[in-house]
């Protein structure tokens, strides 16, 4: 599950970065209109990636401490230290990343739907006759 969540988080950050660096077209328009939304979405995804890293560090720390305790006591098996703060923080980081990454991804999907359903109206180009400010093309009247 961590691999899927990590992929969602990285994909969301990359998509947000792509919107910010767009220099033309629909992506540039969306970035201009929804800048705050994109920044908040990217921040949620980055926080989720940070939780993913902290989850891995806490899991490694729990495993190393448990292994050293088992070696010291010459045990073949040992129960997880459910009351340990590091073990509990591991669960906190896992639940946090499991919520943050999908929320960021759903936020981007909602933004995409808004882009499609509520496009910015494009102003019509002026006709060549009305663009001229000089009376070089007189209108013929009878």
SULURHU-V928193 format. One record per residue. N is the residue number from 1. RES is the residue in three letters. BURIAL is I if it has 24 or more other ideal C-beta (glycine too) atoms within 12 Angstrom, else O. Layout:
# SULURHU-V928193
N	RES	BURIAL
N	RES	BURIAL
This chain:
# SULURHU-V928193
1	UNK	O
2	UNK	O
3	UNK	O
4	UNK	O
5	UNK	I
6	UNK	I
7	UNK	O
8	UNK	I
9	UNK	I
10	UNK	O
11	UNK	I
12	UNK	I
13	UNK	I
14	UNK	O
15	UNK	I
16	UNK	I
17	UNK	O
18	UNK	O
19	UNK	I
20	UNK	O
21	UNK	O
22	UNK	O
23	UNK	O
24	UNK	O
25	UNK	O
26	UNK	O
27	UNK	O
28	UNK	O
29	UNK	O
30	UNK	I
31	UNK	I
32	UNK	O
33	UNK	O
34	UNK	I
35	UNK	O
36	UNK	O
37	UNK	I
38	UNK	I
39	UNK	O
40	UNK	O
41	UNK	I
42	UNK	I
43	UNK	O
44	UNK	I
45	UNK	I
46	UNK	I
47	UNK	I
48	UNK	I
49	UNK	I
50	UNK	O
51	UNK	I
52	UNK	I
53	UNK	O
54	UNK	I
55	UNK	I
56	UNK	O
57	UNK	O
58	UNK	I
59	UNK	O
60	UNK	O
61	UNK	O
62	UNK	I
63	UNK	O
64	UNK	O
65	UNK	O
66	UNK	I
67	UNK	O
68	UNK	O
69	UNK	O
70	UNK	O
71	UNK	O
72	UNK	O
73	UNK	O
74	UNK	O
75	UNK	O
76	UNK	O
77	UNK	O
78	UNK	O
79	UNK	O
80	UNK	O
81	UNK	O
82	UNK	O
83	UNK	O
84	UNK	O
85	UNK	O
86	UNK	I
87	UNK	O
88	UNK	O
89	UNK	O
90	UNK	I
91	UNK	O
92	UNK	O
93	UNK	I
94	UNK	I
95	UNK	O
96	UNK	I
97	UNK	I
98	UNK	O
99	UNK	O
100	UNK	I
101	UNK	I
102	UNK	I
103	UNK	I
104	UNK	I
105	UNK	I
106	UNK	O
107	UNK	I
108	UNK	I
109	UNK	O
110	UNK	O
111	UNK	I
112	UNK	I
113	UNK	O
114	UNK	O
115	UNK	I
116	UNK	O
117	UNK	O
118	UNK	O
119	UNK	O
120	UNK	O
121	UNK	O
122	UNK	O
123	UNK	O
124	UNK	O
125	UNK	O
126	UNK	O
127	UNK	O
128	UNK	O
129	UNK	O
130	UNK	O
131	UNK	O
132	UNK	O
133	UNK	O
134	UNK	O
135	UNK	O
136	UNK	O
137	UNK	O
138	UNK	O
139	UNK	O
140	UNK	O
141	UNK	O
142	UNK	O
